[in-house]
């Protein structure tokens, strides 16, 4: 039932996004580009579970004045991402540990203002299985670095290949507590590869990021900069937390005996720097247990570096 609904909604949203009014499409220009790389080597260094991901976004629209447009579909984001899931032991997984999985995702999203809320709605097509090539990619990278590689047994036991349409919607509202302190509660819903509802809050100290388009990365919840104000130099410090109820996950198949935890928790902190010709971000995220057999949470690190020439 969920797969049917997600597929229908995905097709509908993609149709709306791609069939925006021709007059609007003719005046669109590239407004920004952002990316975020996440890996547990930058965190606890354990190389397990949600071990690595990469996300990038390109945005087109008629302009940006510090706020999202009021019209659905005026601002379009094309999002590309990849993620690797792994058991605690890459050579031979313990009984009950999560299976290996590689996932590639391509999606279209739109950002707009709705009754005073910042809204982001879109659809992604998630591809899983050995055909993604992510298992062999990780083997090659780990061999080059001289660290433990995923065994053929581990890769052969990865989740099945498939196409998983996924819809995502987030609504948030930023509140300025002081000129340099911003609070942003939000709610999010997903249906497809993972089906869940989530609620949380982000806190920002500093001017960097104000009046910019920030996109939430799905693994950590960090919001990375896509449309930037290069004149807002200095530092910003970020804190965030959220909790989710997950109804289903293709990465933890029920038919393999996995039981999801009752809730999925995230805590994150980060620092953003903006200079004259470069910017950088580093963040850490604690992810709580996602399935009953998981023994503890994990810590991931995220990095974004940009140069202007």
N, C-alpha and C positions, 0 to 999 in steps of 0.2 A: 504493500500500500504506500509506504513512505517513498519507495523508489519511483512508483508511478507518479505521485504528486510532485516529487522533486524534479523528475524529468519534464513534466508538463510546465511547471513554473520556470524551469531553466529555459526551455524553448520560448516561452512567452517573454521573459525578461530580455533574452538575447535579441529577439525580434524587435522589441521596443527600442533597445539601445542602438541597434544597428540601423533602424529605420527612422532615426530622428529627422525632423523637418529638413528638407534640402537647403532651404535658405540658411538655417543654422549651420549645417555642415559646410557650406561654402565659406563661411567666415571663421571657421575653427582654425586654430593654430596650436602648435606644440607649446604647452605651458610649463612643463617640468618633467623631471625624471628622478626617481629615487629607488634605492635598493637597500636590502638589509641581509647580512650573512650571519647565521646563528650556528654555533657548534658547541658541544660540551667540552671540547678542548680549551675553549675560552672561559669555561666555567669550572666544573669540578674535575674535568680531565678524565672522566671514567669511560667515555666512549661506549655508551649504551642507551637503550630505549629511544627517546627522541634525540638522536645523536647529532643530526645536522640538517640544516635547511637553508635555502636561498630564495629570496623574493625580490622581484623588481616591478616597477610600475612606470608607465608613461601616460601622461594626461594631455588631452586636447580640449579646447574650449574657445569661446569668443573673447575671453579675457578673465582677469582675476583682480578683484578690488579688495582683497583681504577677507572675503566671505564667499561661501559657496553660492551659486545662483539659486534662484527660487524655483526654477523650472526643472522637472525631471528630464534627464537626457541631454541637458545643455552642456554639461561637463562630463566627458567620458574618460575612464581610466581602463587601460589594457594592462592586465596583471599576469605575470608569468612566475611560477614558483616550482620548486622541487624540494622533496623531503625524504630523508632516510630514517627508518625505524629499525632498531636492532635489539637482539637479546643482550643480556648482561655479559654473556660469554660469546664472543663472535666465532670461536672455534667450534664449540659444542654447547648448545643452549641447554640450560637446566630444564627439567620437566616443569611445565606450567609457565615458563617465561614467555614473553611475547615473541611472536614470529617476526622474521625479517620482512621488511616491506620497503619498496621504492615507489614514490608517487610523483608524477609530473602533473602540473595544473596550468591551464590557460583559461582566462576569464575576462569578462567585460563588466565594469561597474560604473555607476553614476553617483555623484555627490551633489547634494542639493539641500536647501533649507526648507523645512516643513513645519509650519506653525511654531516657529521659534526654536526648533530642534535641528541639529546637524544630522542629516540622514545620509547613509551610504547603502545602496542596494545593488546587487549584482548576481552574476551566475558564473560558475567555473565548471569546466569539464576536467575531472581528475582521472588520470590514467595510472593504473597499477600493474605490477607484475614484472617478470624478468625482462620483458620487452622494452621496459624503460631504459635499460642499460645501467641503472644506478648502482646495482650490485657490483658489476664489473668495474665501474668507475671507482667505487670505493676501494676495491681490491688494488687497483693500479695506484691510486693515491697513497694508500697505506704501505704498499711495497716500496714506493719511492721515498717515503718518510721513514721506513725501517720500523714500522710498528705493526701490531697484530692485524692480520687481514681476516675478513669473513671467509670461512671455509666453504667448500662446495656443498657440504652437507647443510650448512646454514642457509645458503642461497637456494638450494633445491627445496627447502621447506618454507620458502617465503609464501606470502598470501597469493591467492589466485590473481591472474591478470583480469582486467576489466575496465570498462568505462563507467564513470560514476558522476552523473550530473549533480551539481550542488548549488543551492541558492543560499545567499547570505544577506542579512539586513542588520544594520546597526543604527540606533538612534541615541544621540547624546546631546548634552547642553553644557556649554562652558560658562562658568560663573567666575567673574573677577572678584576675588576676595580683597586684594590690594592691587596696585598697579603692576607688581611683579609676582603675584601669587594667583594662580588660576586653578580652579577645581572643575573637574568634568566627569559627572556620573554618566553611565551609559548602560544600555541593554543591547543584547545581540541574540539573533536566532540563526541557526544553520539547519539545513535539511539536505541529506545526500550522503556523501562519503562518511561524514559524522553528523548525527542529528542531535542538536542540543539547544538549550537556552542558557544564556549567561548574563550576569549583572556584575558591574564593578565600578571603579572610580579611578581617575588619573589626576595626579597633582603635579603642577609645574611651578618651580621657583625660577624666575628669570624671564627676560624678554625674548630670547631666541625661541622661535616656534610660533610666536603670536602672529596672527593674521596670515598663517601659512596653511597649505593643505597637507595634513598628516594622514597617513594611511596605516591602519592597524594590521600588523603582521599576525598571522593566525596561530603560530606556535607559542610565542612568548606573550603576545598582547602589546608589545612595544609599538608605538606609533612613529613611523619613520617619515622624514621630510620628503615631499615630492615637489610641491611648489614652494620655493624658498625666497625669503627676504634676505638678500646677501648683505644689506646695510645694517641688519640687526646683529652687531658683533657682540662677543662676550660669551658667557656661559649660562646654561640653564640646567637645573637639576630636576630629575623626574622620579616620582614614586607612583606605583600603581598596584592594584589588587583586584581580583575578581574571583567569582565562584560560578561553576556551571553544573547543570544537571544534564548528563549525556544519556540519550535514549538508545543509541546504537552507534557502532563504529566498525567500518570494514577492516580496520587495522587490528581489531581484537575480535575475530569471528566467533559468534556464539556457537556455531556448529563445531568448533574446535574445543569447546568447553570453557571459554573465557567468560568471567563475570566482571562487569564494570563496577567500579567503586560508586558509592551513592552520590558523591560529588567530586568535582575536579577543581582544584585550587591553584591559583597562580599569585605570586608576589614578585614584584620587579622594581628595579631602581636603575637609573642611568644618568649620564652626564653628556650634555651636548655643547660643543664648542663651535663658534663661527668666527673665522678670521677674515682678512681682506680677500684672499684668493683661495681659501680652503675651509672645509668644515669637517668635523669628525664627531662620531657618537660611539660610546661604549655603554652597554647595559648588561645587567645580570638578572636572571629570572629563576626563581624557585618554582618548579612544577611538582605538585603533589602526586600521589599515587593515582594511576588511571585504571588499574585492574587489581582484583583482590589478591592475586599471587605476587604482586610487586612488593618488594620488601621495604622500600623507602622512596622518598622523592629524589629529585635530581636538580642540579644547577647548570644552567646554560649561559653562555656569553654571546652577545650580539655586537656586531661592528658595522658601522657605515662611515666611509671616507669619500669625500668629494673634493675635486680641484676645479678651479675656474681659471681659464687661460684667455 
